[in-house]
Structure formats: structure tokens, C-alpha cells
Amino acid sequence: MVDVHSHLLPLVDDGAIDIDDMNGMLDIYLGEGVDSIVATPHFKSGIYMNSYEKVCLCIDVLGLSGRVLPGQEVFLDKDTLGYCKEGLIRGINGGSYLLVELAFDKFRVDYLSYVIELIDFGFRVVIAHPERYAYFSKNPSLLDDFIRVGCFFQINSGSFLGLFGKDVKDFAFLLARSGLVDFVGSDAHGSVKRVPRLKVALQILDKAKAGLGSIVESNAKSLVLDELLVVQKRKPLADKRKSVKLGAFKFFK
Ligand SMILES: [Fe+2]
């Protein structure tokens, strides 16, 4: 099994706090049957400048080559394309899939144009945990443009397990029913809190929608090999606004 989203590398972002924490995560991965982990430390301009080269170096220095593959979770903004051109940002495992996250506080109208720039540059854009952005769960039709231009979607395993609250969980399952769960990643940040849990979530998904757990497991392998995915039939979300329970939400960054 492959985890496509993990803050495993210590001391580079808000993930593992030291090598013991990282080793604890690796032990959990072993128990989960995860044999390949994509390290995706945050890349956020001026805050987490984790270049692709730095991620590769960390993996090498820590003796994790082979089991851990390089990636980044790129905070999408006006400078993202420039960093890609400079080579600071690259796709996962050097391929064409790029994991991007958005701001939690509010939707930016420029997001779609930034995504189109990245696609034109040659990336396959994967939106990290769309279920956690309250502006999407309150207004799912905002996602339709991202579906239209060919984005992929990575949902956190913890979202299906209720880790981020009921609204996030409900929206994660709505995305599953709408054919919008291309990947499930743990987005694990440590060995004590937000630990790597994938297996249970995939089992739950398989029950919610027959075969979905197997599809996302297979897609994760395709991602690291830079191969084409199994893309499910997308259902537009334009009519879903009233079906999602609105309410107060919390930030669990
Ligand atoms: Fe993350």
C-alpha cells in the first residue's frame, strides 16, 4: 500500500518533531501494511521553503531511500508557477502529479487560473483534502470548475473516520458518492497525533461504495509511477448545495 500524503520527515514543517517521532510513524506504517510513503512536507512561500531537492536530500540522509519517495504539499498562490520554473517545486517522485493545498480561511477567485497555469506547464494537479475547506463544503459547486479543467482530488483518511468533525466527514462521503475521491492519503503529522491510518479508511470506503477502496489503492501506485489513473465518473456538484448540512466548523490545521 502507498501513502501519497505524509509529513513524515522530521523538523522540516509541522510534521514529525524528531527522528523518534518519525520512527514511530514508520512503525505504524509497517503495521498498516504501507510499504511506500510519499513525503510531502509543506512548501509555502516564506514559511516552509522545502524545495524538491531538499526533500530528496533529507530522504537520502535519513537512510529512507526506496521506502520513502519525494514530494511536496504546495500551497497554491501567485508565485507557485514561478517556483516550478525555478525547479524548487517538482511533481511527486519527479513525475507529473503535483499535490497542492489551498488556504483554509477563504476561497481565492484566482485559484482556478493558478491551477490552469500549472496544468499548462505540464502538471496533473491534485487538490489536497478539498473536504476540509469549509467554502467547498458550504458551496460544493465551487469544485465544478476544478473538475472541468481535470484536477484530481485527494481526501484525508481521517476525514472518513470523523477526525475533523461531522461536517467534514459528511462532505468526504458526498465526494465519494460523486466520484471525486481519486486518492486517499493519511496526511499524517506524527506518531501520537494525526497518525498514519489508511487501512480502516479504505475498508470503510469499500463498504460505502463497492470497489472504491481498491481503486484509490491502485491509483496511489499509479501516482508514484506517474501513470494514468482510474478516474471515476464525476457527478457535478452544482445541485448539491442544499444536501450538505451547513453549520459551524472548526479548523484542525
Ligand atoms: Fe498535509
Boltz pocket constraint, residues with backbone or C-beta under 6 A from the ligand:
constraints:
  - pocket:
      binder: B
      contacts: [[A, 5], [A, 7], [A, 40], [A, 73], [A, 187]]
      max_distance: 6.0
